[in-house]
Amino acid sequence: MDKMESVGHSIVEEILYACWVLGYTMKEIPIVFEDRTEGDSTKNLGEYIDTALRIIRFRQKINKDFFEN
């Protein structure tokens, strides 16, 4: 956890990616979200782009022995 850099929404993606790289078994459990009847999404386009860029950076760190030690 000391090597993690994400905060906010992208922390989930970073944890899942790190677990996958380390060889943990994962299972997808489907859930159903109902459409919002009020309010707006709490995640904006910038956050989606940030999450995608962070995933690219995770892969780059893996290639540089990110998980050594």
Backbone bond lengths (Angstrom), bond angles and torsions (degrees), N, CA, C in turn:
res aa  C-N    CA-C-N  psi(-1)  N-CA   C-N-CA  omega(-1)  CA-C   N-CA-C  phi
1 M - - - 1.450 - - 1.530 111.76 -
2 D 1.323 117.76 -25.45 1.466 119.92 179.59 1.519 112.09 -63.36
3 K 1.332 117.03 -26.67 1.455 120.86 -177.03 1.524 113.09 -88.82
4 M 1.303 117.78 -4.05 1.460 120.67 -177.99 1.520 109.63 -76.87
5 E 1.320 115.53 145.25 1.453 119.68 -176.70 1.518 113.03 -120.02
6 S 1.322 118.29 -11.89 1.460 120.97 -175.13 1.515 112.55 -75.65
7 V 1.303 113.74 152.04 1.461 122.57 170.54 1.521 106.73 -137.32
8 G 1.297 116.78 160.06 1.460 119.44 177.79 1.520 112.66 71.35
9 H 1.330 114.78 -145.41 1.464 120.99 -173.52 1.524 113.72 -60.90
10 S 1.313 118.35 -34.23 1.468 120.11 -172.74 1.527 113.53 -76.46
11 I 1.321 118.95 -6.46 1.463 120.61 179.24 1.531 110.84 -61.15
12 V 1.321 116.81 -34.88 1.470 120.66 -179.80 1.523 110.15 -63.44
13 E 1.324 116.60 -46.67 1.458 119.76 179.96 1.526 111.20 -62.58
14 E 1.329 117.20 -39.55 1.460 119.67 -179.60 1.525 111.16 -66.40
15 I 1.312 117.61 -42.69 1.468 120.89 179.05 1.526 110.29 -63.62
16 L 1.329 117.33 -45.42 1.461 120.32 179.63 1.523 111.42 -62.51
17 Y 1.321 116.96 -42.04 1.465 120.18 -179.86 1.524 110.42 -65.71
18 A 1.317 117.13 -43.25 1.471 120.57 179.09 1.533 110.46 -61.97
19 C 1.315 117.69 -42.14 1.466 121.11 178.73 1.528 111.07 -63.02
20 W 1.345 116.74 -41.25 1.462 121.29 179.01 1.520 110.48 -63.17
21 V 1.328 116.74 -45.18 1.468 120.86 -179.70 1.522 110.40 -62.96
22 L 1.317 117.26 -37.60 1.463 121.07 -178.49 1.528 112.79 -78.46
23 G 1.342 116.99 -2.12 1.457 120.33 173.96 1.511 116.07 91.36
24 Y 1.316 118.02 11.47 1.454 120.09 177.87 1.522 110.25 -68.46
25 T 1.314 116.12 148.45 1.453 121.64 176.48 1.520 108.52 -84.31
26 M 1.321 115.12 134.04 1.462 119.47 179.11 1.507 109.19 -125.06
27 K 1.299 114.21 151.89 1.456 120.39 178.05 1.517 107.83 -136.02
28 E 1.312 115.10 133.29 1.462 119.36 178.19 1.522 108.77 -87.21
29 I 1.301 115.53 129.24 1.457 121.38 176.60 1.519 106.94 -115.57
30 P 1.330 116.81 109.56 1.459 119.23 -175.12 1.534 112.09 -67.52
31 I 1.313 114.17 141.52 1.456 120.96 173.65 1.520 107.75 -131.77
32 V 1.301 116.40 159.42 1.453 121.00 -178.69 1.521 108.77 -114.73
33 F 1.322 115.84 124.29 1.456 121.15 175.20 1.520 108.16 -101.23
34 E 1.290 116.43 132.52 1.455 119.73 174.77 1.516 108.97 -84.18
35 D 1.341 116.09 146.07 1.453 120.43 177.80 1.517 110.01 -61.11
36 R 1.326 115.51 146.01 1.462 120.72 178.02 1.525 110.32 -64.01
37 T 1.303 115.02 139.62 1.468 119.25 173.66 1.522 109.90 -103.11
38 E 1.342 116.58 -17.35 1.457 121.93 178.44 1.521 109.23 -143.82
39 G 1.323 115.74 153.53 1.457 120.79 174.56 1.515 113.24 77.21
40 D 1.325 114.88 -179.98 1.458 122.76 -178.14 1.516 109.88 -119.94
41 S 1.324 115.04 164.67 1.457 120.62 176.45 1.527 109.48 -60.50
42 T 1.324 115.55 147.30 1.464 119.86 177.74 1.520 111.12 -87.45
43 K 1.328 117.38 -4.83 1.461 121.92 -178.76 1.527 108.62 -112.64
44 N 1.325 116.28 129.25 1.452 119.80 -178.87 1.529 110.69 -106.86
45 L 1.322 117.09 175.70 1.459 122.27 -177.54 1.527 111.65 -56.83
46 G 1.318 116.94 -40.54 1.459 120.72 179.60 1.518 111.93 -59.61
47 E 1.322 117.24 -38.66 1.469 120.58 179.55 1.532 111.13 -69.66
48 Y 1.333 117.52 -36.42 1.466 120.04 175.95 1.532 110.40 -63.90
49 I 1.324 116.35 -43.39 1.462 120.58 178.54 1.523 110.24 -64.46
50 D 1.331 117.52 -43.59 1.465 121.62 178.30 1.522 111.08 -59.12
51 T 1.328 117.21 -42.85 1.461 120.87 179.62 1.525 110.49 -62.85
52 A 1.329 117.25 -44.15 1.470 120.70 179.15 1.530 110.72 -61.76
53 L 1.326 116.88 -43.15 1.466 120.38 179.64 1.525 111.38 -66.58
54 R 1.318 117.34 -36.33 1.469 120.37 178.05 1.527 110.95 -64.19
55 I 1.327 116.67 -39.34 1.460 119.73 178.92 1.530 109.93 -63.05
56 I 1.327 116.84 -40.50 1.467 120.21 175.98 1.524 109.83 -61.15
57 R 1.334 117.50 -42.69 1.471 120.45 178.81 1.520 111.79 -65.25
58 F 1.357 117.76 -36.28 1.469 120.10 177.72 1.519 109.32 -58.94
59 R 1.333 115.81 -44.79 1.462 119.86 -179.51 1.522 111.00 -62.60
60 Q 1.309 117.10 -40.12 1.463 120.27 178.71 1.524 110.70 -63.93
61 K 1.318 117.05 -40.59 1.470 120.01 179.08 1.514 111.02 -66.50
62 I 1.325 117.03 -36.29 1.459 120.35 178.22 1.524 108.61 -60.26
63 N 1.309 116.08 -42.43 1.459 120.50 179.77 1.520 112.15 -65.66
64 K 1.311 118.21 -18.51 1.470 122.06 179.06 1.532 110.87 -105.73
65 D 1.319 116.18 31.64 1.476 122.29 177.48 1.529 111.71 59.24
66 F 1.309 115.79 43.85 1.461 122.00 -179.73 1.526 112.56 -55.01
67 F 1.312 117.71 -34.95 1.468 119.48 -173.98 1.517 113.41 -96.51
68 E 1.319 118.60 16.09 1.472 119.67 175.55 1.518 109.91 -71.64
69 N 1.285 115.78 154.42 1.472 125.47 179.54 1.463 108.55 83.48
